[in-house]
Amino acid sequence: MLKIKKNLAFSTIFFAVSVMAAPSPMTSSSGLLGLKRGLLRSPFGFEIHADKTDWVQVPPPSAIKNLVAWYKAPKTLDADQAGLTVRADKSDKTVNPPKYMKHWRSDYSRFGFNILRMQPLNQNGNKGYLVELSHQNTQKQIRQVIYFKDHVVVTMACRDNLQSFESTVKHCNQLFKNFAWL
């Protein structure tokens, strides 16, 4: 009788694990890794995922320092694909958000951006700033959400063409909501 119970227990565990398994183990569709699509758990202490969007996570270019994630829209417009990048920077000391934003305010115009708005943000208990920018020379619009925690600054930047940005930003807003400190 004891042997039957052990076999039954093993069969139950094996069945439960196999039901959660993906066609290829340890892929993003594996129930063993979680149910969130396009999930990134960063060593900087945060996670982001693409649930409730049809955006796809792709490897970020290695040439761009501190870029930890890149999400692309499923469609392109005029051979240009909307995207959202996630950058993480670590400081030697605790970051002061208002001082950090004041510094960047002057740099945006130096890089040719017009600041459409800059305001504090509290998204799902994550404090940060929302920055809306446009660049006339490239005909692009950007929405950045910048989160701060101790020594870490995470900058999420959504960009697209000026004419399609209103539609794109709705998807980016969902990605912004999918951000969480661990």
Stockholm file with secondary structure:
# STOCKHOLM 1.0

chainA/1-182         MLKIKKNLAFSTIFFAVSVMAAPSPMTSSSGLLGLKRGLLRSPFGFEIHADKTDWVQVPPPSAIKNLVAWYKAPKTLDADQAGLTVRADKSDKTVNPPKYMKHWRSDYSRFGFNILRMQPLNQNGNKGYLVELSHQNTQKQIRQVIYFKDHVVVTMACRDNLQSFESTVKHCNQLFKNFAWL
#=GR chainA/1-182 SS CHHHHHHHHHHHHHHHHHHHCCSSTTSTTCTTTCSCTTCEEETTTEEECCTTSCCEEECCCTTSTTEEEEEEEEEEETTEEEEEEEEEEECSSCCCHHHHHHHHHHHHHHTTCEEEEEEEEEETTEEEEEEEEEETTTTEEEEEEEEEETTEEEEEEEEEEGGGHHHHHHHHHHHHHTCEEC
#=GC SS_cons         CHHHHHHHHHHHHHHHHHHHCCSSTTSTTCTTTCSCTTCEEETTTEEECCTTSCCEEECCCTTSTTEEEEEEEEEEETTEEEEEEEEEEECSSCCCHHHHHHHHHHHHHHTTCEEEEEEEEEETTEEEEEEEEEETTTTEEEEEEEEEETTEEEEEEEEEEGGGHHHHHHHHHHHHHTCEEC
//
